[in-house]
Amino acid sequence: MTSLSDPLSANVYVVGKNQAKGYSCERISHQRHLDALFNRAGESCRGLYDELTGGKPSPTRRNIDGLSRELENTAGAKVLETNVICYSTPMSADLRLEKHAGGACLGTEIFAALLSFGTPKVIVAHGAGTRQVLSKLLGATLPPVPHQLCSPVPTTIAEMSIFVIPSLAPPAWNNWHDWSGEYLARVANAVAAAV
C-alpha cells in the first residue's frame, strides 16, 4: 500500500510478515486492482482497502498508518507498505499449513521481485516472523526484535538501512504498546538520518 503513483519511487519500505485480509477475485476486476496499486484512474490502495473492509481498518492497519505518518512527517519518507510474504492468511501461523505452501512461496518471490526492481534506502521490518523471513531472503543475520525502549540502530545490507522493530500486529503489539509512541518517534528520527 502506498499513496505514490510510482511505487518504485518509495525510499522507505514498512514490511510485515504477511497480510491477514484477503479478498475474492470476484470482488474487483484485475484492472481495478492494478489501478489501485498504482493510484491511477480514480483508484487508490487505501480506497480499495477501505471498500473491501467496510471502512473498518484492522488494529494492525491503524498501527501501520501511524508509523507511516510518523515516517512521512519526521523523515520526509516516501513510504511503501508491503509484506515479506505477499500472500494472505488469517494468521501468520497458517503459512505453515500445506494448503498455503504454494502461496507462501510465491508471496516471497513477489517481495524479492519488488526488491530487485527498486531498492529502498530503508526497510522498517516489524515483528520476529518478518525478521526471520527477511534474514533468510537477504542471506544475512538481522538483529533481534527489541523488547524494551532503546535507540534504534540499523543494519546495513546492500546499501539498505534495515531497522527491526516489534510487531505492529496484535497480540505481540500488546506487549509493547506502552512504549511504542516514544520508540516509533526514535525510529522515525533514525530513518530521517538514513534517508
N, C-alpha and C positions, 0 to 999 in steps of 0.2 A: 504494500500500500504506500502511495506517495501522492503528493499534490503536484509533482513535477510532470511536465508534458514529455520530458525525456528522462525516463528512469535512470539511464546510464550516466546522467549528469550529477547524480547523487554523490556526495563526498563522505557521507556517514550512513552506514547500514546499521539498523537496530535489528538484531537477529534473535529469534526464539527457536525452540526445537521444532514444533510443528503446530499448525493451526487446528483448533478444536472444531470450528464450524465449517462445514462443507455445505454444498447445495447441489441439488439435482440439475443435470444438464438441461432438463426440460424447462427450468425456471427462467432462463435467459438464453438468448442466441449467442453463438460463438462470436459473432461480430460485435455484439454489445459488450461482451466480456472483454474483448481486446480493446475496444474504445475506452472502457472504464480503466483498464490497466495503464493506458497512455493519456488519460484525462482529455479525451477529444470527443468531438461530435455530441457535445452536451452531456457526456457521461463522465463520471469520476469514480475513483476507487472507493472513496468514502460514501458517495451517494449510493453506489451499488451495495456496499456493506450495510448501510442503514436500511435500504429497501429489503434486503434479504433477511435481516434480523429484526424487522419491525421497528427500527429506530431505537432499539434497546441494546446498547453496547455491553459486552461482557465486562466483568471486572478486569480481566487481563487487558482488553482493548482500552479501557479507561486509563489503566496504568501506562500502557504503551503511548497513548495520546499525551499523557502528562510528561513523559520522558522526552518525546519528540518535540513538544512545545519548549521544554527547557533547553534542549539542544539547539533549536532554531533561534530562540531568544538570546541565549547566552553565547553560543558559539557561531551563530550565523550559519548553522549547518543546513545543507540540503539533504534531507533525510529520506531514505527508502527503508520501509519496514518489511521484513521478509522472515523466512524460516530456513534453517539449515536443512530441513526436510520439508519440501513444499508439497505436502500431502496431508489431508485432513483425517483425523481420528478423534473421537470424543475425549479420549485420554491418551497422553503420550505413551503410556504403558501398552496400549493397544497395538503399537507399532511392532511389538514382538510376536503378535499373532500371525500365523501362517497366511491368513487371508489378506493381510496387509503387506506382506513381504515385497511384492512387486511394486506397489505404490510407494513404499518407503525407499526402495532402491531408486526408482525413477525420480522421486521427490528430491533426493540428494543430488542426482545428476542435474536437475533443474538449477539448484543452488550453485553447483560447480560451474555450470554454463554461465550463470549470471556473473560469477567472479571472473570468468575468462573474458567476458565482453567489456566489463568495466570494473576496474579495481578501485574500491573506495579508499580514502585516506584513513578512515577509522571504521572499525566494527565494534559495536557495543553488543556483546553476546550475553543474553540473560538466561541464567539457570545452569545447573550442573549437567543436565542432559545435553543442552546446546553446547556447552564447553567440551563434553566428551566427543560428540559427533564432529564438531569443528576441528578439534585437535587431530582426529583421525583423518579428516579430509585434507587438512593442511600439512599433515605429516610432521607436526610439531607439538610439543607439550605446552599447554596453556596453564596459567596459574590457577590455583583452586578458587572457588567461589568464596568471597569474603563472608564471614559470619558475624562481623561487628563493624562499627563505624571506623573507617580508616581512610587514608588518602589513596585514591585510585592510581595505579601505576600500570601503564600499558605494556604489552609485549609487542615487539616489532617483528613482523614476519612479512617478507616480500613487500617491503615499503608500506605496509599497513600497520597502524597502531591498533591493537586489539585490547579492549577492556572487557574483562569478565566480571559480571555483576550478578547478584542474586536474582532469582526468578521473579518476573513480574506477574506470574500466574499463581492464583491460589491453588493449593493450600500453602505452598512454600512462601508465597508473598506474606502470609500472616505471621511468619516467624521474624520478619524484619521490617514490617511497615512502620513501626515506631521510629526508626532511624532512617527511613527511606528518603524523606524530604531533604535532609542535610546531605546524605550520601549522593543522591542524584544531582544535587546542585554542585557537589565536588566533581562528579563525573563530567558534568557539562563544562565546568571550568577547565578540566584536564583535556577534554575534547577540543575546546577553543584553542588551547596551546598546540594541539596536534594538527589542526586543520590549517 
